[in-house]
Amino acid sequence: MKRRKAREYALQILFQIDFTDKKIDRKNLDEFWSDKKENREVRKFADELVTGVLENLDETDIRIEKVTENWVLKRMAAVDRNILRIAGYEILYRKDIPSAVTINEALEIAKKYSTSEAVSFLNGILDRLARDAGKT
């Protein structure tokens, strides 16, 4: 549950960045966390996800768009786009997290923050991404 909470926080941070085009730095992250009472483990994993997504954003976006059919990330709902980016980063760059776990977590977060239609949409994209990355 701690990692899911961290993923939810990462989604909130990336969603905020998406709308403000603000560059994230340690000061911005500290500001985000200032009113949260989370343990260090949750915060650390969330920060790793945000940093990893942003450092690999262009490549991750390209790989996601490659497996989508007639979809451009910029035209997707911001919540769905950022769930895809977090899960895409995990699938492509985090060898310590099985893709099945990543996909399941992404879908559970989508159930909470997005629409019911988004869940099957995201599942199809993430499954193709994992296959394309040789992680299934």
DSSP file (Angstrom, degrees, kcal/mol; ACC not computed):
  #  RESIDUE AA STRUCTURE BP1 BP2  ACC     N-H-->O    O-->H-N    N-H-->O    O-->H-N    TCO  KAPPA ALPHA  PHI   PSI    X-CA   Y-CA   Z-CA
    1    1 A M     >        0   0    0      0, 0.0     4,-2.4     0, 0.0     5,-0.2   0.000 360.0 360.0 360.0 -30.4    0.0    0.0    0.0
    2    2 A K  H  >  +     0   0    0      1,-0.2     4,-2.2     2,-0.2     5,-0.1   0.913 360.0  48.6 -63.2 -40.8    2.9    2.4    0.6
    3    3 A R  H  > S+     0   0    0      2,-0.2     4,-2.5     1,-0.2    -1,-0.2   0.877 109.3  52.5 -68.7 -35.6    4.0    2.2   -3.0
    4    4 A R  H  > S+     0   0    0      2,-0.2     4,-2.4     1,-0.2    -1,-0.2   0.932 109.3  49.7 -63.9 -42.7    0.5    2.8   -4.3
    5    5 A K  H  X S+     0   0    0     -4,-2.4     4,-2.3     1,-0.2    -2,-0.2   0.912 110.5  50.5 -60.7 -41.3    0.3    5.9   -2.1
    6    6 A A  H  X S+     0   0    0     -4,-2.2     4,-2.6     1,-0.2    -1,-0.2   0.899 109.3  51.1 -63.1 -40.6    3.7    7.0   -3.4
    7    7 A R  H  X S+     0   0    0     -4,-2.5     4,-2.3     2,-0.2    -1,-0.2   0.883 108.6  52.0 -64.0 -37.7    2.4    6.5   -7.0
    8    8 A E  H  X S+     0   0    0     -4,-2.4     4,-2.1     2,-0.2    -2,-0.2   0.909 110.7  47.4 -65.3 -41.5   -0.7    8.6   -6.2
    9    9 A Y  H  X S+     0   0    0     -4,-2.3     4,-2.5     2,-0.2    -2,-0.2   0.915 110.2  52.6 -64.5 -41.8    1.5   11.4   -4.9
   10   10 A A  H  X S+     0   0    0     -4,-2.6     4,-2.8     1,-0.2     5,-0.2   0.906 108.1  52.1 -60.0 -40.4    3.7   11.1   -8.0
   11   11 A L  H  X S+     0   0    0     -4,-2.3     4,-2.7     1,-0.2    -1,-0.2   0.918 109.0  49.8 -60.7 -44.0    0.6   11.4  -10.1
   12   12 A Q  H  X S+     0   0    0     -4,-2.1     4,-2.1     2,-0.2    -2,-0.2   0.914 112.8  46.4 -61.7 -43.4   -0.4   14.6   -8.2
   13   13 A I  H  X S+     0   0    0     -4,-2.5     4,-2.3     2,-0.2    -2,-0.2   0.941 115.3  45.2 -65.9 -47.2    3.0   16.1   -8.7
   14   14 A L  H  X S+     0   0    0     -4,-2.8     4,-2.6     2,-0.2    -2,-0.2   0.869 111.0  53.8 -66.4 -36.2    3.2   15.3  -12.4
   15   15 A F  H  X S+     0   0    0     -4,-2.7     4,-1.5    -5,-0.2    -1,-0.2   0.921 109.9  48.4 -61.0 -44.3   -0.4   16.4  -13.0
   16   16 A Q  H  X S+     0   0    0     -4,-2.1     4,-1.8    -5,-0.2     6,-0.3   0.916 112.1  48.2 -62.8 -44.3    0.6   19.8  -11.4
   17   17 A I  H  X S+     0   0    0     -4,-2.3     4,-2.4     1,-0.2     5,-0.4   0.899 106.8  58.1 -62.5 -41.1    3.7   20.1  -13.5
   18   18 A D  H  < S+     0   0    0     -4,-2.6    -1,-0.2     1,-0.2    -2,-0.2   0.866 112.6  39.3 -57.6 -38.8    1.6   19.2  -16.6
   19   19 A F  H  < S+     0   0    0     -4,-1.5    -1,-0.2    -3,-0.2    -2,-0.2   0.748 124.1  36.3 -86.4 -24.7   -0.7   22.2  -16.1
   20   20 A T  H  < S-     0   0    0     -4,-1.8    -2,-0.2    -5,-0.2    -3,-0.2   0.591  88.3-138.8-103.8 -11.7    1.9   24.7  -14.9
   21   21 A D     <  +     0   0    0     -4,-2.4     2,-0.3     1,-0.2    -3,-0.1   0.753  49.7 157.6  54.9  24.0    4.8   23.8  -17.1
   22   22 A K        -     0   0    0     -5,-0.4     2,-0.3    -6,-0.3    -1,-0.2  -0.604  44.6-123.4 -80.5 136.6    6.9   24.4  -14.0
   23   23 A K        -     0   0    0     -2,-0.3     2,-0.4    -3,-0.1     5,-0.1  -0.592  27.7-128.3 -75.7 139.6   10.2   22.7  -13.8
   24   24 A I        +     0   0    0     -2,-0.3     2,-0.3    26,-0.1    -1,-0.0  -0.746  36.9 159.8 -94.5 136.9   10.5   20.6  -10.7
   25   25 A D     >  -     0   0    0     -2,-0.4     4,-2.5     1,-0.0     5,-0.2  -0.845  57.4 -84.8-140.6 179.3   13.4   20.9   -8.3
   26   26 A R  H  > S+     0   0    0     -2,-0.3     4,-2.8     1,-0.2     5,-0.2   0.875 126.7  54.0 -57.6 -39.1   14.1   20.0   -4.7
   27   27 A K  H  > S+     0   0    0      2,-0.2     4,-2.2     1,-0.2    -1,-0.2   0.920 109.4  47.3 -62.7 -44.4   12.5   23.2   -3.5
   28   28 A N  H  > S+     0   0    0      2,-0.2     4,-2.4     1,-0.2    -2,-0.2   0.906 113.4  48.4 -64.0 -41.8    9.3   22.5   -5.4
   29   29 A L  H  X S+     0   0    0     -4,-2.5     4,-2.3     2,-0.2    -2,-0.2   0.926 111.0  50.0 -64.4 -43.8    9.2   18.9   -4.1
   30   30 A D  H  X S+     0   0    0     -4,-2.8     4,-0.9    -5,-0.2    -1,-0.2   0.892 110.4  51.4 -60.8 -38.6    9.8   20.1   -0.6
   31   31 A E  H >< S+     0   0    0     -4,-2.2     3,-0.6     2,-0.2     4,-0.4   0.915 108.7  50.8 -63.7 -43.7    7.0   22.6   -1.0
   32   32 A F  H >< S+     0   0    0     -4,-2.4     3,-0.6     1,-0.2    -2,-0.2   0.916 114.5  43.8 -58.3 -43.5    4.7   19.8   -2.2
   33   33 A W  H >< S+     0   0    0     -4,-2.3     3,-1.8     1,-0.2    -1,-0.2   0.588  87.2  94.9 -79.6 -10.3    5.5   17.6    0.8
   34   34 A S  T << S+     0   0    0     -4,-0.9    -1,-0.2    -3,-0.6    -2,-0.1   0.794  93.7  34.1 -57.6 -32.5    5.3   20.5    3.4
   35   35 A D  T <  S+     0   0    0     -3,-0.6     2,-0.4    -4,-0.4    -1,-0.3   0.307 100.7  95.7-106.2  10.6    1.7   19.7    4.3
   36   36 A K    <   -     0   0    0     -3,-1.8     2,-0.5    -4,-0.1    -3,-0.0  -0.811  58.7-155.1-101.8 140.4    1.9   15.9    3.9
   37   37 A K        +     0   0    0     -2,-0.4     2,-0.3     2,-0.0    -3,-0.1  -0.526  43.0 141.0-111.0  64.0    2.5   13.7    6.8
   38   38 A E        -     0   0    0     -2,-0.5    -2,-0.1    -5,-0.2    -5,-0.0  -0.749  53.6-105.4-105.3 152.3    3.9   10.7    5.0
   39   39 A N     >  -     0   0    0     -2,-0.3     4,-2.0     1,-0.1     3,-0.3  -0.270  35.1-105.3 -71.9 165.4    6.8    8.5    6.0
   40   40 A R  H  > S+     0   0    0      1,-0.2     4,-2.7     2,-0.2     5,-0.2   0.815 116.8  59.1 -61.2 -34.4   10.2    8.8    4.4
   41   41 A E  H  > S+     0   0    0      2,-0.2     4,-2.2     1,-0.2    -1,-0.2   0.912 107.5  45.2 -64.0 -44.5    9.7    5.6    2.4
   42   42 A V  H  > S+     0   0    0     -3,-0.3     4,-2.4     2,-0.2     5,-0.2   0.938 115.7  47.1 -64.3 -47.4    6.6    6.9    0.6
   43   43 A R  H  X S+     0   0    0     -4,-2.0     4,-2.7     1,-0.2    -2,-0.2   0.913 111.1  51.5 -61.7 -43.8    8.1   10.2   -0.1
   44   44 A K  H  X S+     0   0    0     -4,-2.7     4,-2.3     1,-0.2    -1,-0.2   0.928 112.1  45.2 -61.3 -46.8   11.4    8.7   -1.4
   45   45 A F  H  X S+     0   0    0     -4,-2.2     4,-2.4     2,-0.2    -1,-0.2   0.910 113.3  50.2 -66.6 -41.3    9.6    6.4   -3.8
   46   46 A A  H  X S+     0   0    0     -4,-2.4     4,-2.6     1,-0.2    -2,-0.2   0.932 111.7  48.2 -61.0 -45.6    7.3    9.2   -5.1
   47   47 A D  H  X S+     0   0    0     -4,-2.7     4,-2.7     1,-0.2     5,-0.2   0.886 110.0  52.6 -62.8 -38.9   10.3   11.5   -5.6
   48   48 A E  H  X S+     0   0    0     -4,-2.3     4,-2.8    -5,-0.2    -1,-0.2   0.914 110.7  48.0 -61.7 -42.6   12.2    8.7   -7.5
   49   49 A L  H  X S+     0   0    0     -4,-2.4     4,-3.0     2,-0.2     5,-0.2   0.943 113.2  46.4 -63.9 -47.7    9.2    8.2   -9.7
   50   50 A V  H  X S+     0   0    0     -4,-2.6     4,-2.5     2,-0.2     5,-0.2   0.946 116.2  44.9 -60.6 -49.1    8.8   11.9  -10.5
   51   51 A T  H  X S+     0   0    0     -4,-2.7     4,-2.6     1,-0.2    -1,-0.2   0.921 114.9  48.4 -61.7 -45.2   12.5   12.4  -11.1
   52   52 A G  H  X S+     0   0    0     -4,-2.8     4,-1.5    -5,-0.2    -2,-0.2   0.904 111.8  49.0 -63.5 -42.6   12.6    9.2  -13.3
   53   53 A V  H  < S+     0   0    0     -4,-3.0     3,-0.2    -5,-0.2    -2,-0.2   0.944 114.6  45.0 -61.6 -47.5    9.6   10.2  -15.3
   54   54 A L  H >< S+     0   0    0     -4,-2.5     3,-0.8    -5,-0.2     4,-0.3   0.879 111.9  51.1 -67.7 -37.5   10.9   13.7  -16.0
   55   55 A E  H 3< S+     0   0    0     -4,-2.6    -1,-0.2     1,-0.2    -2,-0.2   0.789 123.1  31.4 -68.9 -26.4   14.4   12.6  -16.8
   56   56 A N  T 3X S+     0   0    0     -4,-1.5     4,-2.7    -3,-0.2     5,-0.2   0.099  85.0 119.9-116.2  20.7   13.1   10.0  -19.3
   57   57 A L  H <> S+     0   0    0     -3,-0.8     4,-2.9     1,-0.2     5,-0.2   0.902  73.0  46.8 -58.5 -50.7   10.0   11.9  -20.4
   58   58 A D  H  > S+     0   0    0     -4,-0.3     4,-2.3     1,-0.2    -1,-0.2   0.941 117.1  42.5 -61.2 -49.0   10.8   12.3  -24.1
   59   59 A E  H  > S+     0   0    0      2,-0.2     4,-2.4     1,-0.2    -1,-0.2   0.907 115.4  50.0 -65.1 -42.0   11.8    8.6  -24.6
   60   60 A T  H  X S+     0   0    0     -4,-2.7     4,-2.5     2,-0.2     5,-0.2   0.935 111.0  49.1 -62.1 -46.2    8.9    7.3  -22.5
   61   61 A D  H  X S+     0   0    0     -4,-2.9     4,-2.8    -5,-0.2     5,-0.2   0.910 111.0  50.4 -59.8 -42.9    6.4    9.4  -24.4
   62   62 A I  H  X S+     0   0    0     -4,-2.3     4,-1.8    -5,-0.2    -1,-0.2   0.927 112.0  47.2 -61.0 -45.1    7.8    8.2  -27.7
   63   63 A R  H  X S+     0   0    0     -4,-2.4     4,-1.0     2,-0.2    -2,-0.2   0.875 113.0  48.6 -66.8 -37.7    7.6    4.6  -26.6
   64   64 A I  H >X S+     0   0    0     -4,-2.5     4,-0.9     1,-0.2     3,-0.8   0.944 111.9  48.5 -66.6 -47.4    4.0    5.0  -25.3
   65   65 A E  H 3< S+     0   0    0     -4,-2.8     3,-0.3     1,-0.2     6,-0.2   0.816 103.8  62.7 -63.3 -29.2    2.9    6.7  -28.5
   66   66 A K  H 3< S+     0   0    0     -4,-1.8    -1,-0.2     1,-0.2    -2,-0.2   0.854 109.0  40.2 -62.9 -34.8    4.5    3.9  -30.5
   67   67 A V  H << S+     0   0    0     -4,-1.0     2,-0.2    -3,-0.8    -1,-0.2   0.522  98.6  90.4 -96.1  -5.6    2.1    1.3  -29.0
   68   68 A T  S  < S-     0   0    0     -4,-0.9     2,-0.8    -3,-0.3     3,-0.0  -0.591  76.0-128.1 -85.8 153.9   -1.0    3.4  -29.0
   69   69 A E  S    S-     0   0    0     -2,-0.2     3,-0.1     1,-0.2    -3,-0.1  -0.889  80.8 -26.1-107.1 109.1   -3.3    3.3  -32.0
   70   70 A N  S    S+     0   0    0     -2,-0.8     2,-0.4     1,-0.2    -1,-0.2   0.791 106.1 123.4  61.7  31.4   -4.1    6.8  -33.4
   71   71 A W        -     0   0    0     -6,-0.2     2,-0.4    -3,-0.0    -1,-0.2  -0.972  45.1-160.8-124.2 140.0   -3.5    8.5  -30.0
   72   72 A V    >>  -     0   0    0     -2,-0.4     3,-1.8     1,-0.1     4,-0.5  -0.966  23.5-131.8-114.5 133.7   -1.2   11.3  -29.2
   73   73 A L  G >4 S+     0   0    0     -2,-0.4     3,-1.6     1,-0.3     8,-0.1   0.860 104.3  60.9 -54.2 -39.8   -0.4   11.8  -25.5
   74   74 A K  G 34 S+     0   0    0      1,-0.3    -1,-0.3    -3,-0.1     4,-0.1   0.742 103.6  51.8 -62.4 -21.9   -1.0   15.5  -25.6
   75   75 A R  G <4 S+     0   0    0     -3,-1.8    -1,-0.3     2,-0.1    -2,-0.2   0.525  93.0  93.2 -92.7  -6.7   -4.6   14.8  -26.6
   76   76 A M  S << S-     0   0    0     -3,-1.6     2,-0.0    -4,-0.5    -5,-0.0  -0.426  94.3 -83.9 -81.0 159.9   -5.3   12.4  -23.7
   77   77 A A     >  -     0   0    0      1,-0.1     4,-2.9    -2,-0.1     5,-0.2  -0.382  40.8-121.0 -59.0 141.2   -6.8   13.4  -20.4
   78   78 A A  H  > S+     0   0    0      1,-0.2     4,-2.2     2,-0.2     5,-0.2   0.858 111.6  52.3 -58.0 -38.6   -4.0   14.7  -18.2
   79   79 A V  H  > S+     0   0    0      2,-0.2     4,-2.2     1,-0.2    -1,-0.2   0.954 112.9  43.9 -63.1 -48.8   -4.7   12.1  -15.5
   80   80 A D  H  > S+     0   0    0      1,-0.2     4,-2.6     2,-0.2    -2,-0.2   0.911 111.9  53.8 -63.0 -42.5   -4.5    9.2  -18.0
   81   81 A R  H  X S+     0   0    0     -4,-2.9     4,-2.0     1,-0.2    -1,-0.2   0.910 112.2  43.8 -58.5 -43.9   -1.4   10.7  -19.6
   82   82 A N  H  X S+     0   0    0     -4,-2.2     4,-2.2     2,-0.2    -1,-0.2   0.811 110.1  54.2 -78.1 -29.1    0.5   10.9  -16.3
   83   83 A I  H  X S+     0   0    0     -4,-2.2     4,-2.6     2,-0.2     5,-0.3   0.926 111.0  48.5 -63.6 -43.5   -0.6    7.5  -15.2
   84   84 A L  H  X S+     0   0    0     -4,-2.6     4,-3.2     1,-0.2    -2,-0.2   0.896 110.1  51.4 -61.7 -40.6    0.8    6.2  -18.5
   85   85 A R  H  X S+     0   0    0     -4,-2.0     4,-2.5     2,-0.2    -1,-0.2   0.915 111.7  45.7 -65.7 -42.7    4.0    8.1  -17.9
   86   86 A I  H  X S+     0   0    0     -4,-2.2     4,-2.3     2,-0.2    -2,-0.2   0.962 118.9  41.3 -64.5 -50.6    4.5    6.7  -14.4
   87   87 A A  H  X S+     0   0    0     -4,-2.6     4,-2.9     1,-0.2     5,-0.2   0.896 114.2  53.5 -64.9 -39.3    3.8    3.2  -15.5
   88   88 A G  H  X S+     0   0    0     -4,-3.2     4,-2.7    -5,-0.3     5,-0.3   0.920 108.4  49.6 -60.8 -43.8    5.7    3.6  -18.7
   89   89 A Y  H  X>S+     0   0    0     -4,-2.5     4,-2.9    -5,-0.2     5,-0.7   0.936 112.3  47.9 -59.3 -46.4    8.8    4.7  -16.7
   90   90 A E  H  X5S+     0   0    0     -4,-2.3     4,-1.6     3,-0.2     7,-0.3   0.933 114.3  46.0 -61.8 -45.5    8.5    1.8  -14.4
   91   91 A I  H  <5S+     0   0    0     -4,-2.9    -1,-0.2     1,-0.2    -2,-0.2   0.914 121.8  36.1 -63.7 -43.2    8.1   -0.7  -17.2
   92   92 A L  H  <5S+     0   0    0     -4,-2.7    -2,-0.2    -5,-0.2    -1,-0.2   0.810 133.8  17.2 -82.6 -31.0   10.9    0.7  -19.3
   93   93 A Y  H  <5S+     0   0    0     -4,-2.9     2,-1.0    -5,-0.3    -3,-0.2   0.608 103.1  77.8-123.5 -15.8   13.5    1.7  -16.6
   94   94 A R    ><< +     0   0    0     -4,-1.6     3,-1.3    -5,-0.7    -1,-0.1  -0.786  44.2 173.8-104.7  94.5   12.7    0.0  -13.3
   95   95 A K  T 3  S+     0   0    0     -2,-1.0    -1,-0.2     1,-0.3     4,-0.1   0.653  74.9  67.9 -71.8 -15.0   14.0   -3.5  -13.6
   96   96 A D  T 3  S+     0   0    0     -3,-0.1    -1,-0.3     1,-0.1    -2,-0.0   0.495  91.7  67.6 -84.0  -3.6   13.2   -4.1   -9.9
   97   97 A I  S <  S-     0   0    0     -3,-1.3    -3,-0.1    -7,-0.3    -1,-0.1  -0.966  84.9-127.8-121.2 118.1    9.4   -3.8  -10.4
   98   98 A P    >>  -     0   0    0      0, 0.0     4,-2.1     0, 0.0     3,-0.5  -0.341  18.7-126.7 -61.6 142.0    7.6   -6.6  -12.4
   99   99 A S  H 3> S+     0   0    0     36,-0.4     4,-2.9     1,-0.2     5,-0.2   0.842 108.9  59.7 -61.5 -33.2    5.5   -5.1  -15.2
  100  100 A A  H 3> S+     0   0    0      2,-0.2     4,-2.2     1,-0.2    -1,-0.2   0.894 107.2  46.6 -62.1 -38.6    2.4   -7.0  -14.0
  101  101 A V  H <> S+     0   0    0     -3,-0.5     4,-2.7     2,-0.2     5,-0.2   0.931 112.6  49.9 -67.1 -45.9    2.7   -5.2  -10.7
  102  102 A T  H  X S+     0   0    0     -4,-2.1     4,-2.5     1,-0.2    -2,-0.2   0.929 112.5  46.6 -58.0 -47.8    3.2   -1.9  -12.4
  103  103 A I  H  X S+     0   0    0     -4,-2.9     4,-2.4     2,-0.2    -1,-0.2   0.924 112.4  49.8 -64.1 -44.7    0.2   -2.4  -14.7
  104  104 A N  H  X S+     0   0    0     -4,-2.2     4,-2.3    -5,-0.2    -1,-0.2   0.926 111.9  48.1 -59.8 -45.4   -2.1   -3.5  -11.8
  105  105 A E  H  X S+     0   0    0     -4,-2.7     4,-2.3     1,-0.2    -1,-0.2   0.915 110.7  51.5 -62.1 -43.1   -1.1   -0.5   -9.7
  106  106 A A  H  X S+     0   0    0     -4,-2.5     4,-2.3    -5,-0.2    -1,-0.2   0.904 110.7  48.6 -60.8 -41.6   -1.7    1.9  -12.7
  107  107 A L  H  X S+     0   0    0     -4,-2.4     4,-2.2     2,-0.2    -1,-0.2   0.883 109.9  51.0 -68.7 -38.1   -5.2    0.4  -13.2
  108  108 A E  H  X S+     0   0    0     -4,-2.3     4,-1.2     2,-0.2    -1,-0.2   0.898 112.1  47.3 -65.0 -39.5   -6.1    0.7   -9.5
  109  109 A I  H  X S+     0   0    0     -4,-2.3     4,-2.5     1,-0.2     5,-0.3   0.889 110.0  53.3 -68.2 -38.7   -5.0    4.3   -9.6
  110  110 A A  H  X S+     0   0    0     -4,-2.3     4,-2.7     1,-0.2    -2,-0.2   0.888 104.2  56.0 -62.7 -38.6   -7.0    4.9  -12.8
  111  111 A K  H  < S+     0   0    0     -4,-2.2    -1,-0.2     1,-0.2    -2,-0.2   0.853 114.6  40.3 -60.0 -33.8  -10.1    3.4  -11.1
  112  112 A K  H  < S+     0   0    0     -4,-1.2    -2,-0.2    -3,-0.2    -1,-0.2   0.864 129.7  24.0 -83.1 -38.6   -9.7    6.0   -8.4
  113  113 A Y  H  < S+     0   0    0     -4,-2.5    -3,-0.2    -5,-0.1    -2,-0.2   0.560 119.8  38.6-110.4 -11.4   -8.7    9.1  -10.4
  114  114 A S  S  < S-     0   0    0     -4,-2.7     2,-0.2    -5,-0.3    -4,-0.0  -0.357  90.3 -69.2-124.0-158.0  -10.0    8.6  -13.9
  115  115 A T     >  -     0   0    0     -2,-0.1     4,-0.9     1,-0.1     3,-0.3  -0.547  38.4-113.9 -97.3 163.9  -13.1    7.2  -15.7
  116  116 A S  H  > S+     0   0    0      1,-0.2     4,-0.8     2,-0.2     3,-0.5   0.848 117.8  56.2 -65.1 -32.9  -14.1    3.6  -15.9
  117  117 A E  H  > S+     0   0    0      1,-0.2     4,-1.5     2,-0.2    -1,-0.2   0.826  98.8  62.3 -66.8 -30.4  -13.5    3.6  -19.7
  118  118 A A  H  > S+     0   0    0     -3,-0.3     4,-3.3     1,-0.2     5,-0.3   0.827  91.5  66.2 -65.6 -31.2   -9.9    4.7  -19.0
  119  119 A V  H  X S+     0   0    0     -4,-0.9     4,-2.4    -3,-0.5    -1,-0.2   0.941 106.3  38.5 -60.1 -50.3   -9.1    1.5  -17.2
  120  120 A S  H  X S+     0   0    0     -4,-0.8     4,-2.2     2,-0.2    -1,-0.2   0.876 116.3  53.8 -69.5 -34.7   -9.4   -0.8  -20.2
  121  121 A F  H  X S+     0   0    0     -4,-1.5     4,-1.8     2,-0.2    -2,-0.2   0.947 112.8  42.3 -60.2 -50.3   -7.8    1.8  -22.4
  122  122 A L  H  X S+     0   0    0     -4,-3.3     4,-3.0     1,-0.2     5,-0.3   0.881 110.7  57.1 -66.0 -38.8   -4.7    2.1  -20.2
  123  123 A N  H  X S+     0   0    0     -4,-2.4     4,-2.4    -5,-0.3     5,-0.2   0.926 107.1  48.2 -58.4 -45.9   -4.6   -1.6  -19.7
  124  124 A G  H  X S+     0   0    0     -4,-2.2     4,-2.1     2,-0.2    -1,-0.2   0.915 114.1  45.8 -62.2 -43.7   -4.3   -2.2  -23.4
  125  125 A I  H  X S+     0   0    0     -4,-1.8     4,-2.5     2,-0.2    -2,-0.2   0.936 114.8  46.4 -65.4 -47.1   -1.6    0.4  -23.9
  126  126 A L  H  X S+     0   0    0     -4,-3.0     4,-2.5     2,-0.2    -2,-0.2   0.865 110.9  52.8 -67.8 -35.4    0.5   -0.7  -20.9
  127  127 A D  H  X S+     0   0    0     -4,-2.4     4,-2.3    -5,-0.3    -1,-0.2   0.936 111.9  45.6 -63.1 -45.6    0.2   -4.4  -21.9
  128  128 A R  H  X S+     0   0    0     -4,-2.1     4,-2.9    -5,-0.2    -2,-0.2   0.890 112.1  52.2 -63.9 -39.0    1.5   -3.5  -25.4
  129  129 A L  H  X S+     0   0    0     -4,-2.5     4,-2.0     2,-0.2    -2,-0.2   0.928 110.0  48.2 -63.4 -44.6    4.3   -1.4  -23.9
  130  130 A A  H  <>S+     0   0    0     -4,-2.5     5,-3.2     2,-0.2     4,-0.3   0.914 113.7  47.1 -62.6 -42.8    5.4   -4.2  -21.6
  131  131 A R  H ><5S+     0   0    0     -4,-2.3     3,-1.4     1,-0.2    -2,-0.2   0.932 111.6  50.9 -62.7 -45.1    5.3   -6.7  -24.6
  132  132 A D  H 3<5S+     0   0    0     -4,-2.9    -1,-0.2     1,-0.3    -2,-0.2   0.840 111.0  49.1 -61.1 -33.9    7.2   -4.2  -26.7
  133  133 A A  T 3<5S-     0   0    0     -4,-2.0    -1,-0.3    -5,-0.2    -2,-0.2   0.461 116.2-116.5 -85.5  -1.3    9.8   -3.8  -24.0
  134  134 A G  T < 5S+     0   0    0     -3,-1.4    -3,-0.2    -4,-0.3    -2,-0.1   0.799  79.3 123.9  72.8  29.2   10.1   -7.6  -23.6
  135  135 A K      <       0   0    0     -5,-3.2   -36,-0.4    -6,-0.2    -4,-0.2   0.064 360.0 360.0-112.0  24.6    8.8   -7.6  -20.1
  136  136 A T              0   0    0     -6,-0.3    -1,-0.2    -5,-0.2    -5,-0.1   0.410 360.0 360.0-117.1 360.0    5.9  -10.0  -20.4
